[in-house]
Amino acid sequence: MSMEKPSIVIAMREDNEDTTELTQLLYGIEEEEIPFSFKAMAFDNPVERAYQGALFSRLSVGIAFDDKSVIVHYKNLPKSEPLFKVEKDNSVNLRILGANAARLVKGVPFKRLNKVVN
């Protein structure tokens, strides 16, 4: 059994899903020098998918998205209560969100998001 390298898991609906809108999010993760990987998961609800990604991740952090928002989840939180949820069309917040997902792994303070979606 091969162990995957520890990474933040970006849980997607399907293998060939378009991730171009996530470019700033990925830059934010890379800036904090934490690896990420993509994994297809059969959950329609993005909060559920992010949670399952967090469970799958050896770093305990999962990210998922839908047409409107991006969700960051942590495996020790209740399934229905993600850590962050931001609008997908705010590239500044997406970059901060990526950095914050990585900072969760590193255990350092989060950067402030501009506007959070509820």
N, C-alpha and C positions, 0 to 999 in steps of 0.2 A: 504494500500500500504506500503510495507516494503522498507525502504531505505537501499541500500547496504552501507557498511562501506566505507568511503573515501579510495581510493586506486589508484595506477597507474594501468591502464588497459593494459594488454598484449593481443592484438587483434589477434586471430588466425583464420585460414581458417575453421577449423573444431574442434569439441570438443576433439577428440582423437589424435590431432596432437602431434608428438614427440617433446618434449621440452628439451631433454637431452643436446643438444648443447647450450642451454641458461643458463646452470648452473652458469657460471661465471657472467653473466649478473644479475641473481637473487641474487647471493652473494653480488654484488655491491649495489643493492637496499637495501638488508637486512642490510648491514654495516651502511647505513645512517638511518636505523630504520624507513623506510617508507613502509607501506603495499602495496602489489600488488595483483592483481587478474587476472584470465584468462577469456576471453570472446570470444566465437565464433562469427565471423562477416562475412557476405557473400560478401566480396570484394576481388577480386583476386589481385589487385595492393596493394603491401605492404605499400606504402606511403599513399594511400587512407585509408587503414585499420588502420594505425597508427593514422591518423587524426580523423577517426570516433571513435577510442578508446579514443582519447583525449577529444572529445566532450562528450562521455559517462562517462568519469572519473569525479568524483566529485573533483579530484585534478587537472584536466585539462591537464593531461599528458597521452599520449598513446604510446605504443610500438608495432611494428609489425616486421615480418621477412619473408624472402623468402629463397631460397636455398643458396644465396650468401651473403646477408647482413641483418643487423638489423637497424631499423629506430626508432628514438625517435621523436615524434611530440608534439606540444603544441597547445592548441585550439585557441589561439589568432594569430597564424601564418597563412599565406596563405596556403590553402590545398596542393598546389604543392611544398611548401618549408619547408620540415622538418628541425628540429633543428640539428639533427645528423643523419648520415648514416655511418655505419662502416662495414667492412668485417666480416662475421660471423666466419671465421677461425682464428681470432686473439683473443685468450682468454684474453690476458692482456687488450686489448681495450674493450672487452665485459664487463669486470669487471668495468672498468672506466666508460663505457657508462651507466651501471646500476646505479653507484654512481651519475653520472651527471643527470640522470632522476630524482633521488630522491632529488638531490641538487636543481633542478629546482623548485620542490615543496617547499623546505625549504627556497629558496631565498638566497642561499649562492654561492660563486664562484665555477665554474666548475673546475674539474681536467683536465689536459692537455691530449688529446688523442695522441697516437703515430703517426698514419697515417690515414687520413680521405679519404673515397671513394667519388668521385664525380659522 
